[in-house]
Amino acid sequence: MIQYLKPMEIEQRSFEILSELLGDRPLDPENAPVIKRVIHTTADFEYADNLVFSPHAVRKGLKALRAGCDIVTDTQMAKAGINKGVLSRLGGTVHCFISDPEVAKEAKERGITRAAVSMEKAAALEKPCIFAIGNAPTALLALHSLMEEGRLSPALIIGVPVGFVNVVESKEQILTSPAPYIVARGRKGGSNVAAAICNALLYQIGR
């Protein structure tokens, strides 16, 4: 039966339905808003099992956002999906360097991906950053290398690239990193998931 709802009621009803479908599955109260937001975005209940959180990753992400941190993404799609109004009110902005001509030039000269060079460029930002990676496993690999070299200390890594080549391996590498993380284990993910996780954090602070 078609449900005739006002625009403001659609999201509320969607969350009611997904909560009903989750049933009595136990979710950590701290992580539940993130898990539910990702399921709401994807209609994929496997994320209730696939999302892995380092201890108090959500709490640390919220603290960083309230302190005015920036967000770095690996795609323009993820950047577009993040609620920049809330982030701006907190003093932060979203960066995506994937289309930067200098990044493209350097990547071509070095024979590596633009995503990897983008992370190196982001490491030069003066503010603490949350890294939301939804597409490129090479971005996660670069983040791991930058942390090992002592050039970067992310406030939070959202590691949810989708695909087949180095996707699983790059995520598993982040699970061993010292930075707080939220990772979608396995091959699933995407820019929409990265944006959804950012928004799940931002919406706990304001709308």
CYANA upper distance limits for C-alpha pairs under 8 A (distance plus 0.5 A):
  5 LEU  CA      9 GLU  CA      6.39
  5 LEU  CA     10 ILE  CA      6.63
  6 LYS  CA     10 ILE  CA      7.12
  7 PRO  CA     11 GLU  CA      8.35
  8 MET  CA     12 GLN  CA      7.92
  9 GLU  CA     13 ARG  CA      6.58
 10 ILE  CA     14 SER  CA      6.61
 11 GLU  CA     15 PHE  CA      6.81
 12 GLN  CA     16 GLU  CA      6.83
 13 ARG  CA     17 ILE  CA      6.72
 14 SER  CA     18 LEU  CA      6.76
 14 SER  CA     40 HIS  CA      7.60
 15 PHE  CA     19 SER  CA      6.51
 15 PHE  CA     36 LYS  CA      8.02
 15 PHE  CA     40 HIS  CA      7.38
 16 GLU  CA     20 GLU  CA      6.75
 17 ILE  CA     21 LEU  CA      6.72
 18 LEU  CA     22 LEU  CA      6.57
 18 LEU  CA     36 LYS  CA      8.13
 18 LEU  CA     39 ILE  CA      8.20
 18 LEU  CA     40 HIS  CA      7.77
 19 SER  CA     23 GLY  CA      6.97
 19 SER  CA     36 LYS  CA      8.45
 22 LEU  CA     45 PHE  CA      8.31
 27 LEU  CA     31 ASN  CA      7.60
 27 LEU  CA     32 ALA  CA      6.15
 27 LEU  CA     48 ALA  CA      8.39
 28 ASP  CA     32 ALA  CA      6.28
 29 PRO  CA     33 PRO  CA      8.19
 30 GLU  CA     56 HIS  CA      8.17
 30 GLU  CA     58 VAL  CA      7.24
 30 GLU  CA     59 ARG  CA      8.06
 31 ASN  CA     35 ILE  CA      6.85
 31 ASN  CA     53 PHE  CA      8.21
 31 ASN  CA     58 VAL  CA      7.06
 32 ALA  CA     36 LYS  CA      6.45
 33 PRO  CA     37 ARG  CA      6.52
 33 PRO  CA    200 ALA  CA      6.73
 34 VAL  CA     38 VAL  CA      6.76
 34 VAL  CA    196 ALA  CA      8.31
 34 VAL  CA    197 ILE  CA      6.21
 34 VAL  CA    200 ALA  CA      5.68
 34 VAL  CA    201 LEU  CA      7.60
 35 ILE  CA     39 ILE  CA      6.77
 35 ILE  CA     47 TYR  CA      7.18
 35 ILE  CA     48 ALA  CA      6.49
 35 ILE  CA     51 LEU  CA      7.74
 36 LYS  CA     40 HIS  CA      6.46
 36 LYS  CA     48 ALA  CA      8.40
 37 ARG  CA     41 THR  CA      6.68
 37 ARG  CA    196 ALA  CA      6.69
 37 ARG  CA    197 ILE  CA      7.47
 37 ARG  CA    200 ALA  CA      6.46
 38 VAL  CA     42 THR  CA      6.64
 38 VAL  CA     43 ALA  CA      8.46
 38 VAL  CA     47 TYR  CA      7.68
 38 VAL  CA    193 VAL  CA      6.46
 38 VAL  CA    196 ALA  CA      6.24
 38 VAL  CA    197 ILE  CA      7.05
 39 ILE  CA     43 ALA  CA      5.47
 39 ILE  CA     44 ASP  CA      5.81
 39 ILE  CA     45 PHE  CA      6.30
 39 ILE  CA     47 TYR  CA      7.04
 39 ILE  CA     48 ALA  CA      8.22
 40 HIS  CA     44 ASP  CA      8.42
 41 THR  CA    192 ASN  CA      7.82
 41 THR  CA    193 VAL  CA      7.61
 41 THR  CA    196 ALA  CA      7.25
 42 THR  CA    193 VAL  CA      8.07
 45 PHE  CA     49 ASP  CA      8.49
 46 GLU  CA     50 ASN  CA      6.61
 47 TYR  CA     51 LEU  CA      6.03
 47 TYR  CA    184 ALA  CA      7.81
 50 ASN  CA    183 VAL  CA      8.45
 50 ASN  CA    184 ALA  CA      5.80
 50 ASN  CA    185 ARG  CA      5.65
 50 ASN  CA    186 GLY  CA      7.72
 51 LEU  CA    182 ILE  CA      7.26
 51 LEU  CA    183 VAL  CA      6.09
 51 LEU  CA    184 ALA  CA      4.95
 51 LEU  CA    185 ARG  CA      6.70
 52 VAL  CA    181 TYR  CA      8.43
 52 VAL  CA    182 ILE  CA      6.18
 52 VAL  CA    183 VAL  CA      5.65
 52 VAL  CA    184 ALA  CA      6.73
 52 VAL  CA    185 ARG  CA      7.28
 53 PHE  CA     57 ALA  CA      6.53
 53 PHE  CA     58 VAL  CA      8.42
 53 PHE  CA    180 PRO  CA      8.46
 53 PHE  CA    181 TYR  CA      6.45
 53 PHE  CA    182 ILE  CA      5.20
 53 PHE  CA    183 VAL  CA      7.11
 54 SER  CA    175 LEU  CA      8.42
 54 SER  CA    180 PRO  CA      6.20
 54 SER  CA    181 TYR  CA      5.95
 54 SER  CA    182 ILE  CA      7.17
 55 PRO  CA    180 PRO  CA      7.97
 56 HIS  CA     60 LYS  CA      6.70
 56 HIS  CA    180 PRO  CA      8.41
 57 ALA  CA     61 GLY  CA      6.54
 57 ALA  CA    156 LEU  CA      7.62
 57 ALA  CA    180 PRO  CA      5.76
 57 ALA  CA    181 TYR  CA      6.43
 57 ALA  CA    182 ILE  CA      7.30
 58 VAL  CA     62 LEU  CA      6.65
 58 VAL  CA    201 LEU  CA      7.73
 59 ARG  CA     63 LYS  CA      6.72
 60 LYS  CA     64 ALA  CA      6.73
 60 LYS  CA    155 ALA  CA      7.83
 60 LYS  CA    156 LEU  CA      7.88
 60 LYS  CA    180 PRO  CA      7.91
 61 GLY  CA     65 LEU  CA      6.72
 61 GLY  CA    130 ILE  CA      7.99
 61 GLY  CA    155 ALA  CA      7.17
 61 GLY  CA    156 LEU  CA      6.43
 61 GLY  CA    201 LEU  CA      7.71
 62 LEU  CA     66 ARG  CA      6.61
 62 LEU  CA    201 LEU  CA      6.69
 62 LEU  CA    202 LEU  CA      8.05
 62 LEU  CA    205 ILE  CA      8.25
 63 LYS  CA     67 ALA  CA      6.75
 64 ALA  CA     68 GLY  CA      7.07
 64 ALA  CA     69 CYS  CA      6.06
 64 ALA  CA    128 PRO  CA      8.17
 64 ALA  CA    129 CYS  CA      8.49
 64 ALA  CA    130 ILE  CA      8.49
 64 ALA  CA    155 ALA  CA      6.89
 65 LEU  CA     69 CYS  CA      5.67
 65 LEU  CA     70 ASP  CA      8.05
 65 LEU  CA     87 LEU  CA      7.96
 65 LEU  CA     90 LEU  CA      7.29
 65 LEU  CA     92 GLY  CA      7.91
 65 LEU  CA    202 LEU  CA      8.08
 66 ARG  CA     90 LEU  CA      6.44
 66 ARG  CA    205 ILE  CA      8.35
 67 ALA  CA     90 LEU  CA      7.71
 67 ALA  CA     91 GLY  CA      8.21
 68 GLY  CA     87 LEU  CA      8.29
 68 GLY  CA     90 LEU  CA      5.68
 68 GLY  CA     91 GLY  CA      4.94
 68 GLY  CA     92 GLY  CA      5.35
 69 CYS  CA     91 GLY  CA      7.63
 69 CYS  CA     92 GLY  CA      5.71
 69 CYS  CA     93 THR  CA      8.21
 69 CYS  CA    127 LYS  CA      6.77
 69 CYS  CA    128 PRO  CA      5.77
 69 CYS  CA    129 CYS  CA      5.89
 69 CYS  CA    130 ILE  CA      7.66
 70 ASP  CA     92 GLY  CA      5.10
 70 ASP  CA     93 THR  CA      5.48
 70 ASP  CA     94 VAL  CA      6.38
 70 ASP  CA     95 HIS  CA      8.02
 70 ASP  CA    127 LYS  CA      7.27
 70 ASP  CA    128 PRO  CA      7.01
 70 ASP  CA    129 CYS  CA      5.26
 70 ASP  CA    130 ILE  CA      6.83
 71 ILE  CA     92 GLY  CA      7.88
 71 ILE  CA     93 THR  CA      6.83
 71 ILE  CA     94 VAL  CA      5.24
 71 ILE  CA     95 HIS  CA      6.70
 71 ILE  CA    129 CYS  CA      5.84
 71 ILE  CA    130 ILE  CA      5.21
 71 ILE  CA    131 PHE  CA      6.32
 71 ILE  CA    132 ALA  CA      7.45
 72 VAL  CA     94 VAL  CA      6.26
 72 VAL  CA     95 HIS  CA      5.23
 72 VAL  CA     96 CYS  CA      6.39
 72 VAL  CA    122 ALA  CA      7.67
 72 VAL  CA    129 CYS  CA      7.13
 72 VAL  CA    130 ILE  CA      6.68
 72 VAL  CA    131 PHE  CA      5.31
 72 VAL  CA    132 ALA  CA      6.53
 73 THR  CA     78 ALA  CA      6.84
 73 THR  CA     79 LYS  CA      6.65
 73 THR  CA     94 VAL  CA      7.87
 73 THR  CA     95 HIS  CA      6.79
 73 THR  CA     96 CYS  CA      5.71
 73 THR  CA    131 PHE  CA      6.49
 73 THR  CA    132 ALA  CA      5.36
 73 THR  CA    133 ILE  CA      6.15
 73 THR  CA    134 GLY  CA      8.20
 74 ASP  CA     78 ALA  CA      7.89
 74 ASP  CA     96 CYS  CA      6.46
 74 ASP  CA     97 PHE  CA      7.89
 74 ASP  CA     98 ILE  CA      6.88
 74 ASP  CA    115 ALA  CA      6.58
 74 ASP  CA    118 SER  CA      7.95
 74 ASP  CA    132 ALA  CA      7.59
 74 ASP  CA    133 ILE  CA      5.99
 74 ASP  CA    134 GLY  CA      7.33
 74 ASP  CA    135 ASN  CA      7.21
 74 ASP  CA    136 ALA  CA      7.31
 74 ASP  CA    139 ALA  CA      7.64
 75 THR  CA     79 LYS  CA      6.95
 75 THR  CA     96 CYS  CA      6.85
 75 THR  CA     98 ILE  CA      7.05
 75 THR  CA    133 ILE  CA      8.38
 75 THR  CA    134 GLY  CA      7.94
 75 THR  CA    135 ASN  CA      7.49
 75 THR  CA    191 SER  CA      7.42
 76 GLN  CA     80 ALA  CA      6.52
 76 GLN  CA     96 CYS  CA      6.87
 76 GLN  CA     98 ILE  CA      8.17
 77 MET  CA     81 GLY  CA      6.82
 77 MET  CA    191 SER  CA      6.63
 77 MET  CA    192 ASN  CA      7.91
 78 ALA  CA     82 ILE  CA      7.01
 78 ALA  CA    132 ALA  CA      8.40
 78 ALA  CA    134 GLY  CA      7.66
 78 ALA  CA    191 SER  CA      5.19
 78 ALA  CA    192 ASN  CA      6.56
 78 ALA  CA    194 ALA  CA      6.88
 78 ALA  CA    195 ALA  CA      5.67
 79 LYS  CA     94 VAL  CA      6.97
 79 LYS  CA     95 HIS  CA      7.81
 79 LYS  CA     96 CYS  CA      7.29
 79 LYS  CA    195 ALA  CA      7.67
 81 GLY  CA    192 ASN  CA      7.41
 81 GLY  CA    195 ALA  CA      5.87
 81 GLY  CA    196 ALA  CA      8.09
 82 ILE  CA    195 ALA  CA      5.60
 82 ILE  CA    196 ALA  CA      7.84
 82 ILE  CA    198 CYS  CA      7.00
 82 ILE  CA    199 ASN  CA      6.53
 83 ASN  CA     87 LEU  CA      7.11
 83 ASN  CA    199 ASN  CA      6.74
 83 ASN  CA    202 LEU  CA      8.05
 84 LYS  CA     88 SER  CA      6.28
 84 LYS  CA     93 THR  CA      7.39
 84 LYS  CA     94 VAL  CA      7.72
 85 GLY  CA     89 ARG  CA      6.85
 86 VAL  CA     90 LEU  CA      7.00
 86 VAL  CA    202 LEU  CA      7.08
 86 VAL  CA    203 TYR  CA      8.38
 86 VAL  CA    206 GLY  CA      6.89
 86 VAL  CA    207 ARG  CA      6.70
 87 LEU  CA     91 GLY  CA      6.97
 87 LEU  CA     92 GLY  CA      5.68
 87 LEU  CA     93 THR  CA      6.78
 87 LEU  CA    202 LEU  CA      7.48
 88 SER  CA     92 GLY  CA      5.52
 88 SER  CA     93 THR  CA      6.40
 96 CYS  CA    118 SER  CA      8.11
 97 PHE  CA    103 VAL  CA      7.57
 97 PHE  CA    118 SER  CA      5.78
 97 PHE  CA    121 LYS  CA      8.11
 97 PHE  CA    122 ALA  CA      8.34
 98 ILE  CA    103 VAL  CA      7.40
 98 ILE  CA    104 ALA  CA      7.98
 98 ILE  CA    114 ARG  CA      6.41
 98 ILE  CA    115 ALA  CA      6.57
 98 ILE  CA    118 SER  CA      6.41
 99 SER  CA    103 VAL  CA      7.80
 99 SER  CA    104 ALA  CA      7.51
100 ASP  CA    104 ALA  CA      6.82
101 PRO  CA    105 LYS  CA      6.61
102 GLU  CA    106 GLU  CA      6.59
103 VAL  CA    107 ALA  CA      6.54
103 VAL  CA    114 ARG  CA      6.59
103 VAL  CA    117 VAL  CA      6.53
103 VAL  CA    118 SER  CA      6.90
103 VAL  CA    121 LYS  CA      8.44
104 ALA  CA    108 LYS  CA      6.72
104 ALA  CA    114 ARG  CA      6.23
105 LYS  CA    109 GLU  CA      6.75
106 GLU  CA    110 ARG  CA      6.59
106 GLU  CA    117 VAL  CA      7.85
107 ALA  CA    111 GLY  CA      6.21
107 ALA  CA    112 ILE  CA      5.57
107 ALA  CA    113 THR  CA      6.09
107 ALA  CA    114 ARG  CA      5.76
107 ALA  CA    116 ALA  CA      8.49
107 ALA  CA    117 VAL  CA      6.71
108 LYS  CA    112 ILE  CA      7.16
108 LYS  CA    113 THR  CA      8.24
112 ILE  CA    116 ALA  CA      7.46
112 ILE  CA    117 VAL  CA      8.11
113 THR  CA    117 VAL  CA      7.17
113 THR  CA    138 THR  CA      7.56
114 ARG  CA    118 SER  CA      6.41
115 ALA  CA    119 MET  CA      6.97
115 ALA  CA    136 ALA  CA      6.94
115 ALA  CA    138 THR  CA      6.89
115 ALA  CA    139 ALA  CA      5.63
116 ALA  CA    120 GLU  CA      7.15
116 ALA  CA    138 THR  CA      6.10
116 ALA  CA    139 ALA  CA      5.26
116 ALA  CA    141 LEU  CA      8.17
116 ALA  CA    142 ALA  CA      5.85
117 VAL  CA    121 LYS  CA      6.76
118 SER  CA    122 ALA  CA      6.63
118 SER  CA    139 ALA  CA      8.18
119 MET  CA    123 ALA  CA      6.68
119 MET  CA    139 ALA  CA      6.74
119 MET  CA    142 ALA  CA      6.98
119 MET  CA    143 LEU  CA      6.97
120 GLU  CA    124 ALA  CA      7.58
120 GLU  CA    142 ALA  CA      7.92
120 GLU  CA    143 LEU  CA      8.47
120 GLU  CA    146 LEU  CA      7.95
121 LYS  CA    125 LEU  CA      7.93
123 ALA  CA    146 LEU  CA      8.29
123 ALA  CA    151 ARG  CA      7.19
123 ALA  CA    152 LEU  CA      6.21
128 PRO  CA    153 SER  CA      8.30
128 PRO  CA    154 PRO  CA      7.14
128 PRO  CA    155 ALA  CA      6.62
129 CYS  CA    154 PRO  CA      6.20
129 CYS  CA    155 ALA  CA      6.04
129 CYS  CA    156 LEU  CA      7.77
130 ILE  CA    154 PRO  CA      6.52
130 ILE  CA    155 ALA  CA      5.77
130 ILE  CA    156 LEU  CA      5.26
130 ILE  CA    157 ILE  CA      6.44
130 ILE  CA    158 ILE  CA      8.01
131 PHE  CA    154 PRO  CA      7.46
131 PHE  CA    155 ALA  CA      8.44
131 PHE  CA    156 LEU  CA      6.80
131 PHE  CA    157 ILE  CA      5.38
131 PHE  CA    158 ILE  CA      6.42
131 PHE  CA    159 GLY  CA      8.49
132 ALA  CA    157 ILE  CA      6.73
132 ALA  CA    158 ILE  CA      5.11
132 ALA  CA    159 GLY  CA      6.97
132 ALA  CA    160 VAL  CA      8.29
132 ALA  CA    194 ALA  CA      6.01
132 ALA  CA    195 ALA  CA      7.86
132 ALA  CA    198 CYS  CA      7.98
133 ILE  CA    137 PRO  CA      8.43
133 ILE  CA    139 ALA  CA      7.55
133 ILE  CA    140 LEU  CA      7.67
133 ILE  CA    157 ILE  CA      8.20
133 ILE  CA    158 ILE  CA      6.40
133 ILE  CA    159 GLY  CA      5.69
133 ILE  CA    160 VAL  CA      6.34
133 ILE  CA    161 PRO  CA      6.48
133 ILE  CA    191 SER  CA      7.69
133 ILE  CA    194 ALA  CA      6.70
134 GLY  CA    158 ILE  CA      8.47
134 GLY  CA    159 GLY  CA      7.15
134 GLY  CA    160 VAL  CA      5.27
134 GLY  CA    161 PRO  CA      4.52
134 GLY  CA    162 VAL  CA      7.12
134 GLY  CA    189 GLY  CA      6.79
134 GLY  CA    190 GLY  CA      4.87
134 GLY  CA    191 SER  CA      4.62
134 GLY  CA    192 ASN  CA      7.80
134 GLY  CA    193 VAL  CA      7.24
134 GLY  CA    194 ALA  CA      5.63
135 ASN  CA    160 VAL  CA      7.76
135 ASN  CA    161 PRO  CA      4.69
135 ASN  CA    162 VAL  CA      6.16
135 ASN  CA    163 GLY  CA      8.30
135 ASN  CA    189 GLY  CA      8.27
135 ASN  CA    190 GLY  CA      6.06
135 ASN  CA    191 SER  CA      6.45
136 ALA  CA    140 LEU  CA      7.69
136 ALA  CA    161 PRO  CA      6.15
136 ALA  CA    162 VAL  CA      8.16
136 ALA  CA    167 VAL  CA      8.43
137 PRO  CA    141 LEU  CA      6.83
137 PRO  CA    161 PRO  CA      6.44
137 PRO  CA    165 VAL  CA      8.39
137 PRO  CA    166 ASN  CA      6.61
137 PRO  CA    167 VAL  CA      5.78
137 PRO  CA    170 SER  CA      6.22
137 PRO  CA    171 LYS  CA      8.12
138 THR  CA    142 ALA  CA      6.53
138 THR  CA    166 ASN  CA      8.26
138 THR  CA    170 SER  CA      8.02
139 ALA  CA    143 LEU  CA      6.67
140 LEU  CA    144 HIS  CA      6.72
140 LEU  CA    159 GLY  CA      7.50
140 LEU  CA    170 SER  CA      6.44
140 LEU  CA    171 LYS  CA      7.71
140 LEU  CA    174 ILE  CA      7.64
141 LEU  CA    145 SER  CA      6.85
141 LEU  CA    170 SER  CA      6.25
141 LEU  CA    173 GLN  CA      8.14
142 ALA  CA    146 LEU  CA      6.59
143 LEU  CA    147 MET  CA      6.66
143 LEU  CA    152 LEU  CA      8.16
144 HIS  CA    148 GLU  CA      6.75
144 HIS  CA    173 GLN  CA      7.83
144 HIS  CA    174 ILE  CA      7.14
144 HIS  CA    177 SER  CA      7.50
145 SER  CA    149 GLU  CA      6.69
146 LEU  CA    150 GLY  CA      6.78
146 LEU  CA    151 ARG  CA      5.74
146 LEU  CA    152 LEU  CA      6.08
147 MET  CA    151 ARG  CA      6.35
147 MET  CA    152 LEU  CA      5.45
147 MET  CA    153 SER  CA      6.68
153 SER  CA    179 ALA  CA      7.36
154 PRO  CA    179 ALA  CA      6.61
154 PRO  CA    180 PRO  CA      8.22
155 ALA  CA    179 ALA  CA      7.46
155 ALA  CA    180 PRO  CA      7.31
156 LEU  CA    179 ALA  CA      6.77
156 LEU  CA    180 PRO  CA      5.39
156 LEU  CA    181 TYR  CA      5.94
156 LEU  CA    182 ILE  CA      8.21
157 ILE  CA    179 ALA  CA      7.44
157 ILE  CA    180 PRO  CA      6.76
157 ILE  CA    181 TYR  CA      5.11
157 ILE  CA    182 ILE  CA      6.82
157 ILE  CA    183 VAL  CA      8.39
158 ILE  CA    181 TYR  CA      6.29
158 ILE  CA    182 ILE  CA      5.37
158 ILE  CA    183 VAL  CA      6.41
158 ILE  CA    194 ALA  CA      7.09
158 ILE  CA    197 ILE  CA      8.15
159 GLY  CA    171 LYS  CA      6.86
159 GLY  CA    174 ILE  CA      8.07
159 GLY  CA    181 TYR  CA      7.69
159 GLY  CA    182 ILE  CA      6.68
159 GLY  CA    183 VAL  CA      5.11
159 GLY  CA    184 ALA  CA      7.02
159 GLY  CA    194 ALA  CA      8.11
160 VAL  CA    171 LYS  CA      8.11
160 VAL  CA    183 VAL  CA      6.17
160 VAL  CA    184 ALA  CA      5.54
160 VAL  CA    185 ARG  CA      8.23
160 VAL  CA    188 LYS  CA      7.70
160 VAL  CA    189 GLY  CA      5.21
160 VAL  CA    190 GLY  CA      6.61
160 VAL  CA    191 SER  CA      8.32
160 VAL  CA    193 VAL  CA      7.44
160 VAL  CA    194 ALA  CA      6.72
161 PRO  CA    167 VAL  CA      6.97
161 PRO  CA    184 ALA  CA      8.47
161 PRO  CA    187 ARG  CA      8.05
161 PRO  CA    188 LYS  CA      7.63
161 PRO  CA    189 GLY  CA      5.67
161 PRO  CA    190 GLY  CA      5.81
161 PRO  CA    191 SER  CA      7.88
162 VAL  CA    167 VAL  CA      7.10
162 VAL  CA    187 ARG  CA      5.93
162 VAL  CA    188 LYS  CA      5.47
162 VAL  CA    189 GLY  CA      4.98
162 VAL  CA    190 GLY  CA      5.56
163 GLY  CA    167 VAL  CA      6.46
163 GLY  CA    187 ARG  CA      6.04
163 GLY  CA    188 LYS  CA      7.47
163 GLY  CA    189 GLY  CA      8.49
164 PHE  CA    168 VAL  CA      8.05
164 PHE  CA    187 ARG  CA      6.93
166 ASN  CA    170 SER  CA      6.25
167 VAL  CA    171 LYS  CA      6.86
167 VAL  CA    186 GLY  CA      7.91
167 VAL  CA    187 ARG  CA      6.63
168 VAL  CA    172 GLU  CA      6.74
168 VAL  CA    185 ARG  CA      7.41
168 VAL  CA    186 GLY  CA      5.70
168 VAL  CA    187 ARG  CA      6.44
169 GLU  CA    173 GLN  CA      6.73
170 SER  CA    174 ILE  CA      6.99
171 LYS  CA    175 LEU  CA      7.00
171 LYS  CA    183 VAL  CA      7.14
171 LYS  CA    184 ALA  CA      8.12
171 LYS  CA    185 ARG  CA      7.09
171 LYS  CA    186 GLY  CA      8.29
172 GLU  CA    176 THR  CA      7.47
172 GLU  CA    185 ARG  CA      8.01
173 GLN  CA    177 SER  CA      7.35
174 ILE  CA    181 TYR  CA      7.97
174 ILE  CA    183 VAL  CA      8.43
175 LEU  CA    181 TYR  CA      7.83
175 LEU  CA    183 VAL  CA      8.11
184 ALA  CA    188 LYS  CA      7.20
184 ALA  CA    189 GLY  CA      6.86
189 GLY  CA    193 VAL  CA      6.33
189 GLY  CA    194 ALA  CA      8.09
190 GLY  CA    194 ALA  CA      6.91
191 SER  CA    195 ALA  CA      6.70
192 ASN  CA    196 ALA  CA      6.52
193 VAL  CA    197 ILE  CA      6.72
194 ALA  CA    198 CYS  CA      6.96
195 ALA  CA    199 ASN  CA      6.64
196 ALA  CA    200 ALA  CA      6.49
197 ILE  CA    201 LEU  CA      6.98
198 CYS  CA    202 LEU  CA      6.73
199 ASN  CA    203 TYR  CA      6.24
200 ALA  CA    204 GLN  CA      7.12
201 LEU  CA    205 ILE  CA      7.64
202 LEU  CA    206 GLY  CA      6.89
202 LEU  CA    207 ARG  CA      8.07
203 TYR  CA    207 ARG  CA      5.98
